[in-house]
C-alpha cells in the first residue's frame, strides 16, 4: 500500500492510525500542502479533488479518510474498527462525523488560508474562528461520551475504533492554539490520553512522519 499524506493533515493522520491499528505495512508519499503539491497534475490524476489522503492498494485508488478507513475495516476485519451491532455502528459513525463533517471541514488548512487571503482576516480572528468551531463540536461530543454510558476506555467500549481515530487528530488540532481550553471536556481528554498510550496512535503523530518539518 502507498499512502499519499501530509504530516499535518488530520485526515491523513486518521488513515495512518487505522493502518497502524490493522498492522498493515505501507509506504508514505509526502504531498506538501503548503507548497501546493496537491495541485500538480500527476497528483490530481489520483485524487481529482486535490486533497490528502489518497491510498493506493494494488490497482485500487481510494480517497476520503472515512471511506478509506471503512475499506480497510472491510478488507482487513481484525481488529474491527466498528461495533458489530447496528446501533453501536451508528453511534460510532455519528461521533466520527461530528469531527469529520462538522468541525474539520471548516477548520482545515485551505479554509484558514482563505480566511487570511483573500478575505483579509488577521491571525487573532482566525484563531477565534478555529477555536469556536472546535469548542462547539467538542461540547456535543463530551455530552455524548459522558452521558450515554457507552464509552469505556475509548469512545465506544474498551477497544479503539473509528471514533477514536477521528478524535485524536482533532485534539492535536485543538492544541495548536494555547488559548483553546480543554478543561471543559474531561471525558474526551481522558479518552485521548488512553489512545496516546497505544503505539498505533503514537507512531501516527505528525512529528514522527518522514515529511515532518
C-alpha positions, -999 to 999 in steps of 0.1 A, spaced: 0 0 0 11 36 -7 -4 65 13 -2 100 -1 0 121 30 10 154 46 23 151 82 0 179 95 -32 167 77 -58 155 102 -74 133 76 -41 116 67 -34 112 104 -66 93 107 -56 68 80 -22 64 95 -37 54 128 -61 29 111 -33 13 91 -12 10 123 -41 -5 143 -46 -31 115 -9 -39 115 -6 -31 78 26 -21 61 25 9 39 48 34 21 43 71 26 45 95 -3 45 131 10 23 157 -6 33 191 7 0 211 10 17 244 18 37 241 -14 5 233 -34 19 199 -45 -17 186 -42 -25 207 -73 1 191 -95 -13 172 -125 3 139 -115 -14 140 -81 -48 153 -95 -48 122 -117 -50 101 -85 -72 125 -64 -92 149 -86 -101 170 -55 -65 177 -48 -68 166 -12 -50 142 11 -51 114 19 -51 90 -11 -44 53 -6 -33 30 -33 -39 -6 -27 -28 -25 -57 -50 -12 -85 -74 5 -62 -71 42 -56 -91 54 -26 -98 89 -13 -117 105 16 -104 93 50 -135 78 64 -142 58 32 -106 46 33 -108 35 69 -141 16 63 -125 0 33 -96 -12 55 -120 -25 80 -139 -45 54 -108 -59 37 -88 -65 69 -115 -71 95 -93 -77 125 -91 -59 148 -125 -43 140 -129 -5 140 -167 -6 142 -190 -25 165 -210 -55 153 -244 -42 163 -262 -17 141 -269 8 169 -233 7 180 -221 12 145 -244 42 141 -232 57 174 -195 54 164 -201 68 129 -220 97 144 -192 106 168 -167 103 139 -188 126 117 -190 153 144 -153 157 137 -151 147 100 -182 165 88 -189 193 113 -155 205 127 -127 196 103 -141 209 70 -144 245 83 -112 245 103 -87 228 79 -57 244 62 -73 256 30 -102 273 49 -78 290 73 -56 302 43 -87 315 26 -97 334 57 -63 351 56 -62 357 19 -83 369 1 -107 376 30 -81 396 49 -86 383 85 -57 386 109 -43 358 130 -63 367 160 -96 365 141 -85 332 125 -77 318 159 -111 328 173 -128 311 143 -107 279 147 -114 276 185 -151 285 182 -159 256 159 -138 230 177 -154 241 210 -189 236 197 -181 202 183 -162 191 214 -190 202 237 -215 180 219 -191 150 219 -184 155 256 -221 153 264 -225 121 245 -194 104 258 -200 114 294 -238 108 294 -249 78 274 -230 51 293 -214 35 262 -179 49 265 -153 29 282 -116 33 280 -123 46 245 -152 63 228 -172 30 225 -163 4 250 -127 -8 257 -113 -12 222 -102 17 200 -122 23 168 -133 48 142 -145 75 167 -111 74 185 -93 76 151 -111 108 144 -109 122 179 -71 121 183 -61 142 153 -87 168 162 -73 171 197 -39 177 182 -55 205 161 -72 219 192 -38 222 209 -25 243 180 -35 275 198 -27 277 236 -59 298 240 -81 267 235 -91 254 269 -96 216 270 -107 216 307 -145 216 298 -140 182 280 -127 158 307 -141 126 292 -129 135 258 -94 142 271 -93 111 292 -100 90 260 -74 110 241 -48 102 268 -57 65 267 -54 64 229 -19 81 230 -7 52 252 -11 29 222 17 25 197 -6 27 167 -16 63 177 18 73 189 36 63 156 10 82 136 18 116 153 26 144 128 61 150 141 70 113 136 63 112 99 90 112 72 79 147 59 78 163 93 93 198 95 
